[in-house]
Amino acid sequence: MPWELRDHVQLDEVETEPAFWGEGLITPAPALSLEHLRHCAVVPNRTELIGRLPSGGVVAEVGTLHGEFSRVILDVASPSELHLIDHVIQPGVRQLAEDPRHTGLVHIHDGDSASTLELFDDGYFDWIYVDAQHEYDGVKRDIAVARRKVKPEGFLVFNDYTVWSQVEMQPYGVVAAVNELCLEDGWEFAYLALPPHMYCDVAIRRMRRQRL
């Protein structure tokens, strides 16, 4: 398919995988149905998104970097417990946990994302913010554990819901992995954060029949 035509063609109308997917570079994501989207609210950014989630709950942030968004979670969501998980805990995250105001509230866990989540009881969290690995296999591995660790009515939130990082110039597997979970395990979109740079966030929950 000529590059100059790609913006004028609906991908779901193309019978074969378009050449501009890079010959397998990007993992094609399965299409969601209206059933998965009918209750989704669109918000302008991820801060607004987490402000819509249950406050005062038990929360995990998987992938913390320097802790900037950890502070946002504390300020906006007022969790009763905040578990910060990363394979390398940066000084900013340690400072957050060591702040006397956060004693007994913020807990840091230095380790692999999926393996660390596995240490918690099933149904432990009200919501989990997943921002660790972004390649398809890594996201799938985190999902396999995280889906069991949230309560039946809980949420999974995924950062960087996009197929391509224009900053790093590399593919992301978040869209494919999340869409597969929705289709295969009965989850639906609750909120979609749609920032101008298009590094979107999405919050998903089990469909009602799965939560009962």
C-alpha positions as CSV (number, residue, x, y, z in Angstrom):
1,M,0.0,0.0,0.0
2,P,1.5,3.4,-1.0
3,W,2.5,5.5,2.0
4,E,0.7,8.5,0.6
5,L,-2.6,6.5,0.8
6,R,-2.4,5.2,4.3
7,D,-4.3,8.0,6.0
8,H,-7.2,7.5,3.6
9,V,-7.7,3.8,4.3
10,Q,-9.5,2.2,7.2
11,L,-7.2,-0.5,8.5
12,D,-10.1,-2.7,9.4
13,E,-11.2,-2.7,5.8
14,V,-7.8,-4.0,4.6
15,E,-7.9,-7.8,4.0
16,T,-4.1,-8.3,4.4
17,E,-1.7,-6.7,6.9
18,P,-0.5,-3.4,5.5
19,A,3.1,-3.1,4.5
20,F,3.6,-0.1,6.6
21,W,3.3,-2.2,9.8
22,G,7.0,-2.8,9.2
23,E,6.8,-6.5,8.2
24,G,6.1,-7.7,11.8
25,L,7.8,-4.8,13.6
26,I,4.5,-3.8,15.2
27,T,2.2,-6.5,16.8
28,P,-1.2,-6.0,15.2
29,A,-3.9,-5.4,17.8
30,P,-7.3,-7.2,17.6
31,A,-10.2,-4.9,17.1
32,L,-12.5,-4.4,20.1
33,S,-16.3,-4.4,19.7
34,L,-18.8,-1.8,20.9
35,E,-19.5,-4.1,23.8
36,H,-16.0,-3.3,25.2
37,L,-16.3,0.4,24.7
38,R,-20.0,1.4,25.4
39,H,-19.2,2.5,29.0
40,C,-15.9,4.2,28.3
41,A,-15.5,7.9,29.3
42,V,-12.8,9.9,27.5
43,V,-10.7,12.3,29.7
44,P,-7.9,14.7,28.8
45,N,-5.0,13.2,30.8
46,R,-4.0,10.5,33.2
47,T,-4.3,12.7,36.3
48,E,-8.0,13.1,35.5
49,L,-8.3,9.4,34.8
50,I,-7.0,8.3,38.2
51,G,-9.2,10.9,39.8
52,R,-12.1,8.9,38.5
53,L,-10.9,5.7,40.2
54,P,-11.9,4.7,43.7
55,S,-10.1,6.9,46.3
56,G,-8.8,5.6,49.6
57,G,-8.1,2.2,48.1
58,V,-5.1,-0.3,48.0
59,V,-3.1,0.7,44.9
60,A,0.1,-0.5,43.2
61,E,2.2,1.4,40.6
62,V,4.2,-1.0,38.6
63,G,7.1,0.8,37.1
64,T,7.9,4.0,39.0
65,L,11.0,5.6,37.4
66,H,11.7,8.7,39.6
67,G,8.4,8.7,41.4
68,E,6.8,11.8,39.8
69,F,3.5,10.0,39.1
70,S,3.7,8.2,42.4
71,R,3.3,11.6,44.0
72,V,0.3,12.4,41.8
73,I,-1.3,9.1,42.8
74,L,-0.8,10.0,46.5
75,D,-2.3,13.5,46.0
76,V,-5.2,12.7,43.8
77,A,-6.3,9.2,44.8
78,S,-5.4,9.3,48.5
79,P,-4.7,5.5,48.7
80,S,-4.8,3.7,52.0
81,E,-1.8,1.7,50.8
82,L,0.5,2.5,47.8
83,H,2.9,-0.2,46.7
84,L,5.6,1.0,44.4
85,I,7.2,-1.7,42.3
86,D,10.3,-1.4,40.1
87,H,13.4,-3.5,39.3
88,V,15.5,-0.5,40.2
89,I,14.2,1.8,42.9
90,Q,15.4,5.4,42.2
91,P,16.3,7.8,44.9
92,G,13.2,9.9,44.4
93,V,11.0,6.9,45.1
94,R,12.9,6.0,48.2
95,Q,12.6,9.6,49.5
96,L,8.8,9.4,49.0
97,A,8.6,6.2,51.0
98,E,10.9,7.6,53.7
99,D,8.9,10.8,54.2
100,P,7.5,10.6,57.7
101,R,4.1,11.7,56.4
102,H,3.9,8.4,54.4
103,T,4.9,6.0,57.1
104,G,2.8,2.9,56.8
105,L,1.3,4.2,53.6
106,V,4.0,3.9,50.9
107,H,5.8,0.6,50.5
108,I,8.6,0.0,48.0
109,H,9.3,-3.3,46.3
110,D,12.6,-3.8,44.4
111,G,12.1,-6.6,41.9
112,D,10.7,-7.9,38.7
113,S,7.1,-6.6,38.1
114,A,5.2,-9.8,37.6
115,S,7.2,-11.8,40.2
116,T,6.7,-9.1,42.8
117,L,2.9,-8.8,42.1
118,E,2.7,-12.6,42.5
119,L,3.7,-12.2,46.2
120,F,0.3,-10.5,47.0
121,D,-2.9,-12.3,47.6
122,D,-5.4,-12.6,44.7
123,G,-7.9,-9.8,44.9
124,Y,-5.7,-7.6,47.0
125,F,-5.7,-4.3,45.1
126,D,-8.5,-1.9,44.2
127,W,-6.5,-0.9,41.1
128,I,-3.0,-1.4,39.6
129,Y,-1.2,1.1,37.4
130,V,0.9,-0.8,34.9
131,D,3.8,1.2,33.5
132,A,6.7,-1.3,33.4
133,Q,7.7,-3.2,30.3
134,H,6.2,-2.0,27.0
135,E,7.0,-4.7,24.6
136,Y,4.2,-7.2,23.9
137,D,5.6,-10.2,25.8
138,G,6.4,-8.1,28.8
139,V,3.0,-6.5,29.0
140,K,1.3,-9.9,28.6
141,R,3.4,-11.3,31.5
142,D,2.4,-8.4,33.7
143,I,-1.3,-8.8,32.7
144,A,-1.3,-12.5,33.5
145,V,-0.5,-11.7,37.1
146,A,-2.2,-8.3,37.6
147,R,-5.6,-9.5,36.4
148,R,-5.7,-11.9,39.4
149,K,-4.4,-9.4,41.9
150,V,-7.2,-6.8,41.6
151,K,-10.6,-7.2,43.2
152,P,-13.5,-8.4,41.1
153,E,-14.7,-4.8,40.8
154,G,-11.1,-3.5,40.5
155,F,-9.3,-1.7,37.7
156,L,-6.2,-2.2,35.7
157,V,-4.7,1.0,34.3
158,F,-2.1,0.9,31.5
159,N,0.2,3.7,30.6
160,D,1.3,4.3,27.0
161,Y,-1.6,2.6,25.3
162,T,-0.1,3.1,21.9
163,V,1.5,0.9,19.2
164,W,4.5,3.2,18.5
165,S,6.7,5.5,20.6
166,Q,7.5,8.5,18.4
167,V,10.1,9.6,21.0
168,E,12.0,6.3,21.2
169,M,11.1,5.3,17.6
170,Q,10.2,1.8,18.6
171,P,7.0,-0.3,18.8
172,Y,5.0,-0.8,21.9
173,G,2.9,-3.9,22.5
174,V,0.5,-2.4,25.0
175,V,-2.5,-2.0,22.7
176,A,-2.3,-5.6,21.5
177,A,-1.9,-7.1,25.0
178,V,-4.7,-5.0,26.5
179,N,-7.2,-5.6,23.6
180,E,-6.5,-9.3,23.9
181,L,-7.3,-9.3,27.6
182,C,-10.6,-7.5,26.9
183,L,-11.6,-10.0,24.2
184,E,-10.4,-13.2,25.8
185,D,-11.3,-12.5,29.4
186,G,-14.3,-10.2,29.4
187,W,-12.9,-6.8,30.3
188,E,-14.2,-3.4,29.1
189,F,-12.8,0.1,28.8
190,A,-13.9,2.4,31.7
191,Y,-11.7,5.4,30.9
192,L,-9.4,6.5,28.1
193,A,-7.0,9.4,28.7
194,L,-6.4,11.1,25.4
195,P,-3.4,13.6,25.8
196,P,-2.2,15.6,22.8
197,H,1.0,13.6,22.5
198,M,-1.1,10.4,22.2
199,Y,0.8,8.4,24.8
200,C,-2.6,7.4,26.1
201,D,-3.7,5.7,29.3
202,V,-6.6,3.3,29.6
203,A,-8.4,2.0,32.6
204,I,-10.2,-1.3,32.2
205,R,-12.5,-3.4,34.4
206,R,-14.2,-6.7,34.2
207,M,-17.6,-6.6,32.5
208,R,-20.5,-6.7,34.9
209,R,-21.2,-10.4,34.3
210,Q,-17.5,-11.1,35.2
211,R,-17.7,-9.0,38.4
212,L,-20.7,-10.8,39.9
